[in-house]
Amino acid sequence: MASTTGDPAGTATVSEAADVAEAEAIVERAGYQPELRRSLKFFSMFAIAFSIISITTGIFLNYGFGLSYWGPASIWTWPIVGVGNLMIAFVVAELGTRIPLAGYAYQWSARLVNSTYGWFVGFAGLLYMAVGGGAIMLGVASPLLLSEFNVNSPSPRLVLSVAIILMLLPTMINIISMQVAARVNNIAVFTEIIGTVVFGILLLVLWGLQTKPAPYGVSILTNTTSVYHNPTWYAFALAGLLGAFTLVGFELAADMSEDAVNPVRSVPRGVIWAVVLSAVLGMIALIGFTLAIPSIKAVEQPGLPLLVIAGYWLPSWLVKVFIAFVIFSMFAILVVGAGAQARLCYSLARDNMLPFSKHLRKVNQRSQTPIIGLLVFGVIDLGVMWYGYLQASAFATLVGATAIIPYIIYFLITVAYAVKRRTTDTIPGAFTLGRWAWPVIIFVLVYTLVIMASLALPAPFHSADRVIGYGAGLALLWYVGALFWRLRRGTAGVKPVDELLE
């Protein structure tokens, strides 16, 4: 039956059509033809930000890191980082609502400063998405998946083979359509909550009921035992990386702006809600996991302490269920990452900023997805994983690089935001910091510098620093060899932000 404007369904359809028309008008003012299918509503945009943060994956991988440097009390650095990253989210929300274009950080930086600046920020975004997924699949997800089938001592080649399969599937899902990828991310919202919060609360209940001997009381929450016995400031700073490693990636929702029905509203809301809920739910889970620690010495051993804690309190079949939720959460990160990476590639290519741009900017007419970009960067991601496989410590090398790159991007886009603050304030949007803009800008600049120092200077991250250096060298090589001349001739680059004004 055809809907009318008096019908609720018809009203929703007319409203959505108006939202799409408004969003596509912004794309056209930016100098582009709308090509991507607008199908993502608010929940899907929130799901992208929430599942890429992935408190399940972050806490599972990094809980032991906090224990190593500050003991169980390291969980109290989580809300501190949560507040700091919420300030970053405010900057992302304001830029996302005013410049709702695929390519997020590249588009913001290029239009607010210039295309040269935007290139290096955009390349950092591509590098960020390329290095982390392979490390997680190779170092954790593949061995965990094999353990679900009782293969507990797999050969390195078997682990690599499974990791390659896990890396290929997200690319295939995104090639089929963004709608299929969105469904995976929507499901991931619930698996994140179940896999972290529900299990954390379950352990808290079992601890409270004293179903098994528990040597520690509530005082364990303030226990600062540290196996490395570093200077206090150093240990505390590194313990804070439990949250700094985890509460990132939310800005990738803005990268999907041209897939969103109403990005001007859904991007800021999705980003802010994802950070707030991740910080709150993650803290609840951390308290449950920490109170349930059966032995500090046991969880401080190398490995994954959450498996030690879960294995003590839960039957083996339930531990396997917990692991299954963790694996799915890791997989969902790759699904989001592949889609966002392809959008950033597409955004750069349509401005002729990449080699072979005319091919990379092509969008498949049937699926309305940048299939060539998905395939090319799928191969690049596998190559980066292979590089990590050849290193002495693939996990430290690639995950360490993944951790610092977002804060480099946050710092650079905040600088760009500060440069053109008055201009961005004149562009209509659904979110504004108003008179709080400059306090937030100053805080974010100082905060991200501190986090970058914490993630770059300590010896455990020096191998990751080399990955950043290689990436920066590659970006500079392409810029000097070709991109500089394209920009000089006017055959590459973007229009300034003023062009977005109505």
C-alpha positions in Angstrom: 0.0 0.0 0.0 1.3 3.4 -0.9 2.0 5.7 2.1 0.7 9.2 2.4 2.2 12.1 4.4 -0.6 11.6 6.9 0.5 8.1 7.6 3.3 7.6 10.2 5.2 5.4 7.9 4.8 7.9 5.1 5.9 10.8 7.4 9.0 8.8 8.3 9.8 8.2 4.6 9.3 11.9 3.7 11.5 12.9 6.6 14.2 10.5 5.7 14.1 11.7 2.1 14.5 15.2 3.3 17.5 14.2 5.5 19.1 12.4 2.5 18.6 15.4 0.3 20.1 17.8 2.8 23.1 15.5 3.3 23.7 15.1 -0.4 23.5 18.9 -0.9 26.5 19.2 1.4 28.4 16.6 -0.7 27.6 18.6 -3.8 28.7 21.8 -2.3 32.0 20.1 -1.4 32.5 19.5 -5.1 31.4 15.8 -5.4 28.6 13.7 -6.8 26.9 11.6 -4.2 27.7 7.9 -5.0 27.5 5.9 -1.8 24.2 4.4 -0.7 22.7 6.3 2.3 21.2 3.6 4.4 22.7 3.9 7.9 20.5 5.4 10.6 21.4 6.5 14.1 21.7 3.1 15.7 24.0 1.8 13.0 26.2 4.9 13.3 26.3 4.4 17.1 27.1 0.7 16.5 30.0 1.5 14.3 31.6 3.8 16.9 30.7 1.4 19.8 32.0 -1.8 18.1 35.2 -0.2 16.9 36.0 1.0 20.4 35.2 -2.6 21.5 35.6 -2.6 25.2 35.5 -6.4 25.1 38.5 -6.6 22.9 40.4 -3.7 24.6 39.9 -5.0 28.1 40.6 -8.6 27.2 43.9 -7.6 25.5 45.1 -4.8 27.8 43.9 -5.7 31.3 47.2 -7.5 31.9 49.2 -4.4 30.8 47.6 -2.3 33.5 48.2 -5.0 36.1 51.8 -5.2 35.2 52.5 -1.6 35.9 50.1 -0.5 38.6 48.4 -3.6 39.9 44.6 -4.0 40.3 44.3 -0.3 41.1 45.1 0.4 37.5 41.4 0.2 36.7 40.9 3.7 38.2 42.9 5.2 35.3 40.0 4.1 33.0 37.6 6.9 34.0 40.4 9.4 33.7 41.0 8.4 30.2 37.3 8.2 29.6 36.9 11.9 30.4 39.9 12.8 28.3 38.7 10.9 25.3 35.2 12.3 25.7 36.7 15.7 25.2 38.2 14.4 21.9 34.8 13.0 21.0 33.4 16.5 21.4 35.8 17.8 18.8 35.0 14.9 16.5 31.3 15.5 17.0 31.5 19.2 16.0 33.7 18.5 12.9 31.5 15.5 12.0 28.3 17.5 12.1 29.7 20.4 10.0 31.8 18.5 7.5 29.9 15.2 7.1 32.1 13.7 4.3 33.7 10.3 3.8 37.3 10.6 4.6 36.7 12.2 8.0 40.1 13.4 9.3 41.6 13.9 5.8 38.6 16.0 4.8 38.6 18.0 8.0 42.3 18.7 7.9 42.5 19.5 4.2 39.6 21.9 4.2 40.5 23.6 7.5 44.3 24.0 6.8 45.3 22.8 3.3 45.5 19.7 1.1 49.2 19.0 2.0 48.3 18.9 5.7 45.3 16.8 4.9 47.4 14.3 3.0 49.6 13.5 6.0 46.6 13.3 8.3 44.8 11.1 5.8 47.7 8.8 5.4 48.0 8.4 9.2 44.3 7.3 9.1 45.1 4.7 6.4 48.1 3.4 8.4 46.0 3.3 11.6 43.4 1.0 10.0 46.1 -1.2 8.3 48.2 -2.2 11.3 45.9 -3.1 14.2 43.5 -5.6 12.7 46.3 -8.0 11.6 47.9 -7.9 15.0 44.7 -8.8 16.8 43.8 -11.6 14.3 47.3 -13.0 14.3 48.2 -12.6 18.0 44.9 -13.3 19.7 41.8 -14.1 17.6 43.3 -16.9 15.6 44.8 -18.8 18.6 41.5 -18.3 20.6 39.4 -19.6 17.7 41.6 -22.7 17.4 41.3 -23.2 21.2 37.5 -23.3 20.8 38.1 -26.5 18.8 40.6 -27.8 21.4 43.7 -27.0 19.3 45.7 -25.5 22.2 49.2 -25.7 20.7 48.9 -24.8 17.1 51.8 -24.3 14.8 52.7 -20.7 13.7 51.7 -21.5 10.2 48.2 -22.8 11.2 47.7 -19.6 13.3 48.8 -17.5 10.3 46.4 -19.4 8.0 43.4 -18.9 10.2 44.3 -15.2 10.7 44.4 -14.8 6.9 40.9 -16.2 6.6 39.7 -14.0 9.4 41.2 -11.0 7.6 39.5 -11.9 4.3 36.0 -12.3 5.6 35.4 -8.6 6.6 36.5 -7.5 3.1 34.0 -9.9 1.5 31.2 -8.7 3.8 31.8 -5.1 2.9 32.0 -6.0 -0.8 28.5 -7.5 -0.6 27.1 -4.3 0.9 27.4 -1.8 3.7 24.0 -3.0 4.9 25.4 -6.5 5.7 28.4 -5.0 7.4 26.1 -2.7 9.4 24.1 -5.8 10.6 27.3 -7.3 11.9 28.1 -4.1 13.8 24.5 -3.9 15.2 24.9 -7.4 16.6 28.3 -6.5 18.0 26.7 -3.9 20.2 24.9 -6.7 22.1 27.9 -9.1 22.1 30.1 -6.3 23.5 27.6 -5.8 26.4 27.2 -9.5 27.0 30.9 -10.4 26.5 32.1 -7.7 28.9 29.5 -6.3 31.2 27.3 -9.4 31.7 30.4 -11.6 32.4 31.9 -9.0 34.7 28.7 -8.8 36.7 28.4 -12.6 36.7 31.9 -12.8 38.2 31.0 -10.1 40.7 27.9 -12.1 41.8 29.9 -15.3 42.2 32.5 -13.4 44.2 29.8 -11.9 46.4 28.2 -15.3 47.0 31.6 -16.8 47.8 31.0 -19.8 45.6 34.8 -20.3 45.7 37.5 -19.1 48.0 38.5 -15.5 47.3 41.6 -14.3 49.1 40.9 -10.6 48.6 38.2 -8.3 49.7 37.2 -4.9 48.3 40.6 -3.6 49.2 42.0 -5.2 46.0 40.5 -2.4 44.1 43.2 -0.1 45.5 46.0 -2.6 45.4 49.0 -1.0 43.6 51.2 -4.1 43.4 53.6 -3.7 40.4 55.8 -6.5 39.2 58.2 -4.0 37.4 58.6 -1.6 40.3 59.0 1.5 38.1 58.9 5.1 39.3 55.4 5.9 40.4 54.7 8.5 37.7 55.9 6.2 35.0 54.0 3.2 36.2 50.8 5.2 36.6 51.2 6.7 33.1 51.6 3.3 31.5 48.7 1.8 33.6 46.5 4.5 32.0 47.1 3.0 28.7 44.5 0.3 29.6 42.0 2.9 28.7 44.1 4.8 26.1 44.5 1.6 24.1 40.8 0.9 24.2 38.7 4.0 24.1 39.7 5.0 20.6 38.4 4.6 17.0 35.0 6.2 17.6 35.8 8.8 15.0 35.4 6.1 12.3 31.6 6.7 12.5 32.3 10.0 10.9 34.1 8.2 8.1 30.8 6.6 7.1 29.0 10.0 6.8 28.2 9.6 3.2 26.6 6.2 4.0 24.4 7.8 6.7 20.8 8.9 6.2 21.3 12.0 8.4 25.0 12.4 9.3 24.6 15.9 10.6 22.7 14.5 13.6 23.6 10.8 13.7 27.4 11.3 13.7 27.7 13.6 16.8 25.1 11.6 18.7 26.6 8.2 17.8 30.2 9.3 18.6 29.4 10.8 22.0 27.0 8.0 23.1 29.5 5.4 22.1 32.3 6.9 24.2 30.1 7.6 27.2 28.6 4.1 27.3 31.9 2.4 26.6 33.5 4.3 29.5 30.6 3.5 31.9 30.1 -0.2 30.9 33.8 -0.8 30.7 34.3 0.5 34.3 31.5 -1.8 35.6 33.1 -4.8 33.9 36.6 -3.9 35.2 35.3 -3.7 38.8 33.7 -7.2 38.4 36.9 -8.7 36.9 39.2 -7.2 39.5 37.2 -8.3 42.5 37.1 -11.8 41.1 40.9 -12.1 40.8 41.8 -15.4 42.5 45.5 -14.7 42.8 47.5 -11.5 42.0 50.6 -13.5 41.2 48.7 -15.7 38.8 47.1 -12.9 36.8 50.4 -11.0 36.6 52.0 -13.8 34.7 52.4 -13.4 30.9 49.3 -14.2 29.0 45.6 -13.2 29.2 44.6 -12.7 32.8 40.9 -12.6 32.1 41.1 -16.2 31.0 42.7 -17.0 34.3 39.9 -15.2 36.2 37.1 -16.7 34.2 38.7 -20.2 34.3 38.7 -20.0 38.1 35.1 -19.1 38.6 33.3 -20.5 35.6 32.8 -24.0 34.1 34.9 -24.7 31.0 31.9 -24.6 28.7 31.0 -21.1 29.9 34.6 -19.9 29.4 34.3 -21.1 25.8 31.1 -19.0 25.5 33.0 -16.0 26.9 35.8 -16.6 24.4 33.3 -16.8 21.5 32.0 -13.3 22.4 35.5 -12.0 22.5 36.3 -13.5 19.1 33.1 -12.0 17.5 34.0 -8.6 19.0 37.4 -8.7 17.4 35.9 -9.8 14.1 33.4 -6.9 14.2 36.4 -4.5 14.6 37.7 -5.7 11.3 34.3 -5.4 9.6 34.1 -1.7 10.7 37.7 -1.1 9.9 37.6 -2.5 6.4 34.6 -0.3 5.5 36.0 2.8 7.0 39.4 2.2 5.4 37.8 1.9 2.0 35.8 5.1 2.5 39.0 7.0 3.5 40.7 5.6 0.4 37.8 6.5 -1.8 37.8 10.1 -0.3 41.5 10.5 -1.0 41.2 9.0 -4.5 38.4 11.2 -5.7 40.6 14.2 -4.9 43.5 12.5 -6.9 45.6 12.2 -3.7 46.6 8.6 -4.2 48.5 6.5 -6.8 46.0 5.0 -9.3 43.3 7.4 -8.0 41.0 6.9 -11.0 40.7 3.2 -10.2 40.5 3.5 -6.4 37.7 6.1 -6.5 35.4 3.8 -8.5 32.1 2.8 -6.8 30.3 -0.4 -7.9 26.9 0.6 -9.2 25.1 -2.4 -7.9 26.4 -2.4 -4.3 27.3 1.3 -4.2 30.6 0.4 -2.4 34.2 1.2 -3.4 35.1 -2.4 -4.2 38.5 -1.7 -5.7 39.5 0.2 -2.6 38.3 -2.7 -0.4 40.3 -5.2 -2.4 43.5 -3.2 -2.6 43.6 -2.4 1.1 42.6 -5.9 2.0 45.8 -7.0 0.3 47.8 -4.2 2.0 46.4 -5.2 5.4 47.5 -8.8 4.8 51.0 -7.5 3.9 51.2 -5.6 7.1 50.1 -8.7 9.1 52.8 -10.7 7.3 55.4 -8.0 8.3 54.2 -8.4 11.9 54.4 -12.2 11.6 58.1 -11.9 10.8 58.8 -9.7 13.8 60.0 -11.0 17.2 56.9 -9.5 18.8 54.1 -9.0 16.3 51.6 -8.0 18.9 53.7 -5.3 20.5 54.9 -4.0 17.1 51.5 -3.6 15.4 49.1 -3.0 18.3 51.6 -0.5 19.8 51.5 1.4 16.5 47.7 1.2 16.4 47.5 2.7 19.8 49.5 5.8 19.2 48.3 6.7 15.6 44.8 7.7 16.7 46.2 10.2 19.2 48.4 11.6 16.5 45.3 12.1 14.3 43.3 13.6 17.2 46.1 16.1 17.8 46.4 17.1 14.2 42.6 17.5 13.6 42.3 19.5 16.8 45.1 21.9 15.5 43.1 22.2 12.3 39.9 22.8 14.2 41.6 25.6 16.2 42.9 27.2 13.0 39.5 27.6 11.5 37.3 27.6 14.7 35.4 30.8 13.7 34.7 29.4 10.2 33.4 26.1 11.4 31.1 27.8 13.9 29.3 29.5 11.0 28.5 26.2 9.3 25.1 24.8 10.4 25.3 21.6 12.5 23.4 19.7 15.2 26.2 19.9 17.8 28.3 22.9 19.0 30.7 23.4 21.8 30.0 27.2 21.8 31.9 29.1 24.5 33.5 25.8 25.7 35.3 25.3 22.4 38.6 26.8 23.4 38.9 25.2 26.8 38.2 21.8 25.1 40.7 22.6 22.3 43.5 23.5 24.8 42.7 20.4 27.0 42.7 18.0 24.0 46.0 19.4 22.6 47.8 18.9 26.0 46.1 15.6 26.7 47.0 14.0 23.4 50.6 15.2 23.7 50.8 13.4 27.0 49.3 10.2 25.7 51.6 10.3 22.6 54.6 10.7 24.9 53.4 7.8 27.0 53.0 5.6 23.9 56.2 6.6 22.1 59.0 7.0 24.7 58.9 3.8 26.8 61.1 1.0 25.6 58.2 -1.5 25.0 56.9 0.7 22.2 60.1 1.4 20.3 59.3 -1.3 17.7 55.9 0.4 17.1 57.7 3.7 16.7 59.6 2.2 13.8 56.3 1.3 12.1 55.2 5.0 12.5 58.5 6.1 11.0 58.2 3.8 8.0 54.7 5.1 7.4 55.7 8.7 7.6 58.6 8.1 5.3 56.3 6.4 2.7 53.8 9.3 2.9 56.7 11.9 2.4 58.1 9.9 -0.5 54.8 9.9 -2.4 54.2 13.6 -1.6 57.6 14.7 -2.8 57.7 12.4 -5.8 54.2 13.1 -7.2 51.5 14.6 -5.0 53.3 18.0 -4.6 53.2 18.5 -8.3 49.6 17.4 -8.6 48.6 19.9 -5.9 50.7 22.6 -7.6 49.0 22.0 -11.0 45.6 22.0 -9.3 44.8 18.5 -10.4 44.5 17.2 -6.8 43.2 18.5 -3.4 40.0 19.9 -2.0 38.1 23.2 -1.8 38.5 25.2 1.4 35.9 24.8 4.1 34.2 28.1 3.2 32.7 26.4 0.1 30.5 24.3 2.4 28.7 27.5 3.6 25.2 27.8 2.1 
